[in-house]
Structures are given as C-alpha cells and as structure tokens.
Amino acid sequence: MALHAKPIDQLIEALTRLPGIGRKTASRLAYHILRRSPSEAQSLARAILEVKEKIHLCSICFNLTDEDPCRICKDQNRNPEILCVVEGPNDLIAIENTGAFNGRYHVLHGAISPLEGIGPDDLKIKELMERLQRGEVREVILATNPTVEGGATALYLTDLIKPFGAKVTRIAYGIPMGGEIEYSDGMTLSKALEGRREI
C-alpha cells in the first residue's frame, strides 16, 4: 500500500533524481512545495522550464548563458590576452566571485577521465585551440580541479597550448586561509610548497 498520494510519490521520485537528494530530503522538499501557495509552485515550475528553454552555451567561451555572446565575452573592459580555462560553469562563477580576475574564460565542460569514458574529444578542447589560433591570447591559466582528472587535463592542455607561444600557468593549490599546517594532508602540503612565491 502506498504511503503517499500518487502525485506526492511522483514528486518525491522526481526530486530524488537530483544530485545529492535522497528520499528523505525529497520527501521534505515535496511537503514544503505542498505547503506553498499555488502561485509559488507555478513560479518554481516556470523557473525550471525557463532554464531548460532559454539557457544555452555561449558560442565563444561555452559558459551557460541566456544571450550570445555571454555578458563576460561582450565586456570590452576585460583583458582578452589572458584566458582562464575551467572545467565547468560553477568554477567560472567561483573565480568571478573573487573579483580578482579580469580576463576571459573558456569552459571545458568536464575533465579527461578514461575510467568514465571521457576523452579530449568529449570536452571543448578543439574550440579552445581555435581560440588560441587567433593569436590574441598571451597567457592561459589552467584552473582545473586538484584531482587526478584535473591534473591530467592540465598536462594534456599544456602540451597542446605551448606551440602557440602563450604562457601557460596553473592556479596554485595548498593550505586554505585559516587552515593549520599540522592538520593538512601530504598532498595539500606538497602543492602548497610547489605553489610558493616570493614575498
């Protein structure tokens, strides 16, 4: 015997398909949606549909956008000579939120991962090479994640980018602000030492 009415079960089932949402959380969300007014539920449904209908990839940097080119690519105040390569749109947003970078971006949409069947042809690498062929970029910052896949992707890209004559850099990794050395793992400490700079 079903514990919930069929529409509630269907909503819970749909919510469990979202990443990080288990059955218990999905059930809480479903009941939260039920407690909201019909107009709030319609607003949520409209927002989901609009994202699916209006969001696409920027034809230049491949970030998610509702206009083409995206706002970052259209911004004439950004330095076109520095290109930051990231794995995904969330990485771009994280870097943008720092306010510390004023160049342009290129979103790969993943990292090379043979175990998951993701190769260079599955990423926006060919498009990156086409951008570099124009000769405007002087430095490429590889801001891939500090994972085996991110490291492999950075090494692969370095070999492809060097012949274009652009400087290739990698963001530094290490101990976070407020962190303590004694509690850091060996990999973090070694990356912190490698990424050291003169003061």
N, C-alpha and C positions, 0 to 999 in steps of 0.2 A: 504494500500500500504506500502511495506517495505521501510524503510528509507535507509537501507544499502544493499549492495550486499549480497547474501546468505552466501558466505564464511565468510564475515566480521561478519554477525549476528551470525553464528555458533561459531566463535572465541570468540566473546563477551559473548555469552551464556556459553561457556566452562570456561571462566575466572571468571564469576560470581559464579561458583561453588566453587571457592577457598575461604577459610575463610577470612572475613574482606574485600572482594572485592565486592563492589556494582556495579550497571550497569554503572554509570558514570566513575568510576575508570577502569572498564573492557573495556569500550569504549576507554579511553585514552591509556591503555596498547595495545589494538588491533591496534590502529593507530600508536603507537610507533613501534610495530613489523613490520607493513607495511612499515614504513619509513626506516627500517634497510635493509641491503643488504641480498640477498638470503642466502649467506653463514652464516650470523649471525642468521637468522631464523632457518637454519638447525642445527646450533650449539646448539641453545636453545632446539630444538626438540630432538636432540641426548642426551643432558644432562638430559632431563626429562625421556627419555626411559632408559638411563643407570642407573638412580636412581632406577627405577622400576625393572630393570633386575638384578642389582648387589648388591643392599643393602638388608641385612637380619639381623637377630638378632644374637648377639654373644651368643654362647652356654653356656657361663659362667655367664656373667653379664646382658645379654639381652639388651645391648646398640645396636644402629644401626651401622653396620659395613660392609665393603666390604671384610673382611678377618676373619677367625675364628681360634682361638680366636682373639678378637679385640686387637689393639695396647696397650691399657691400661692393659688388662688382661695378655698380654705377657711380659709386662715391669717388669723385675726382680728387679728393684730398688724401686718398690712400696712396701709399708708395707702391707703384707697380713693379719695382725692381726686387722686392722681397716677397717670396711666396712661401706660405706656411702650409705644409701638407699634413692633413689629419685623416684619421680612419673614418670618422663619422660626424654627422651634423652636431651631435651633442658635444664633441670635442671642440669644434669650432666655437660653439656658444660659450663653453668654459673659458677658452682663450680670450674671446671678445669681452667677456665679463670682467677680465682683469684690467682692461683699458691700457695694457702695456704693449699692444701690437697694433701697428697702423699700416701693415702691408695688405697683401691679398691672400686668398686661400685656394686650396684645391682639396676636395673631399674625395677620398678613395672609395668609400662605402665598403670598408672591411679591411682585412689583413690577410696576407698569404697564409694559408693553413692547409697543408696537404692532407692532414687527418680528417678535415671536414670537407675535403674535395674543393677547396677554394684556391685557385691558381691565379697568376698575374692577369690572365685574360678575363677573370671574373670581376676585376677591380677597374677603376677609372685611371689606369696607368697609361694606356695608349693616348688618352686625352691629355694627360699631364705632359707627355713627350711632345705632343703637338703644340702645347702652350710654350714649352721651352724652345722649340724650333724658331719661334718668332724673334728670339734674341733679346727680349726686353728684360728678362729676369736675371739678376746678378747674384742672388743668394736664395737657396732653397733650404728652409728649416723643416727638418723631418720631425714632426710631433706625433709619432706613432706611440702606442701604449708600451709601457715597460714589461711586455710579455714576450714569450718565445716567438709568437707570431708577429708581434710588432717589431721586434728586433730583426727578424728575418726579412720582413718587408722593407725596413730601413736599409739593410745591407743590399738587398736587391735593387732598390731605387738608387742608392749611392752609385753603384756600378753603371746604371743607365744615365744618370744625370751628369757625372763627371765629364764625359766627352763634349758636353755643351759649353763647358768653360765656366759654369756657375759655381759659386762657392756652396758647398754642402755642409750644413750644420745639423746637429741633433740637440733637442732640448735636454737640459741636464735633469737627472733624477737623483734623489737622495733623501736625506732626513727632512721631514716637514718642519715648518716653523712651529716651535713649541714642543717638538719631539725630543726625546732623550736618547743619546748615543747608546747607552747600555741596553736599551730595550729594542734597538734596531737590529734587524736580521743581517746576515753577512752580505747578501746581495745588495741590499739598500746601502750599507756602508761602503761597499766597493764602488757602487755607482756614484755615491757622494764624493768619494776620493777622486774618481776619474773626472767628475764634472767640476772639480775645484777651479777657482780662478784667482788671479792676482788681486790683492786689495791695497 
